[in-house]
Amino acid sequence: MDIHNNIKVSRALSPVSVADTTAQVSQILDTANFAANELVIATGSIADADATFTILIEEGDNSALSDAAAVADADLLGTEALAAFQFDDDNETRKIGYIGSKRYVRATITPVGNASAALLSAVWVQAGARVAPQS
């Protein structure tokens, strides 16, 4: 089975070391021409012993997401709570899917109680392209 030519992977959040409570906002994903859209988060070492990281998925029809609104739970595969992580989730992955009808989506990862280096990154994975193969 060929997955290589049938998915598109885009940068959501470049690898970053977060040492405070600054929210990390992803690149905006254009969902046009794809049936499936998934955010995949990878954590590295999370040094702070009480840090938590919440996830917010927003959607809109404006390419800059000036009309951003939180995605309804019914338009997500998985939950934002299940995609969240904390201090003892070193070297793990999380995922959350978007099945809503808006064209643009972004994710925000917000640290709470974080004062030490937390390594993380994220990518968007899209499938069900109307045109294949994907580059």
LINDANOR-V313697 format. One record per residue. RES is the residue in one letter. PHI is phi in whole degrees, 0 to 359 (999 if undefined). Layout:
<<RES & PHI> <RES & PHI>>
This chain:
<<M & 999> <D & 265> <I & 264> <H & 305> <N & 273> <N & 242> <I & 232> <K & 236> <V & 244> <S & 232> <R & 295> <A & 258> <L & 217> <S & 299> <P & 308> <V & 216> <S & 255> <V & 258> <A & 242> <D & 206> <T & 251> <T & 288> <A & 295> <Q & 255> <V & 256> <S & 285> <Q & 295> <I & 280> <L & 262> <D & 268> <T & 272> <A & 303> <N & 72> <F & 230> <A & 273> <A & 226> <N & 223> <E & 224> <L & 261> <V & 243> <I & 252> <A & 239> <T & 257> <G & 253> <S & 289> <I & 243> <A & 281> <D & 287> <A & 283> <D & 223> <A & 287> <T & 230> <F & 226> <T & 264> <I & 241> <L & 232> <I & 252> <E & 239> <E & 223> <G & 183> <D & 255> <N & 270> <S & 298> <A & 264> <L & 56> <S & 293> <D & 254> <A & 302> <A & 219> <A & 299> <V & 285> <A & 295> <D & 304> <A & 294> <D & 260> <L & 241> <L & 259> <G & 86> <T & 230> <E & 298> <A & 295> <L & 288> <A & 279> <A & 292> <F & 211> <Q & 215> <F & 307> <D & 260> <D & 258> <D & 298> <N & 54> <E & 236> <T & 234> <R & 224> <K & 214> <I & 208> <G & 255> <Y & 242> <I & 233> <G & 285> <S & 257> <K & 282> <R & 280> <Y & 241> <V & 220> <R & 215> <A & 237> <T & 234> <I & 253> <T & 245> <P & 281> <V & 230> <G & 67> <N & 255> <A & 232> <S & 231> <A & 299> <A & 234> <L & 266> <L & 206> <S & 203> <A & 205> <V & 228> <W & 266> <V & 241> <Q & 240> <A & 219> <G & 70> <A & 294> <R & 287> <V & 232> <A & 223> <P & 282> <Q & 269> <S & 281>>
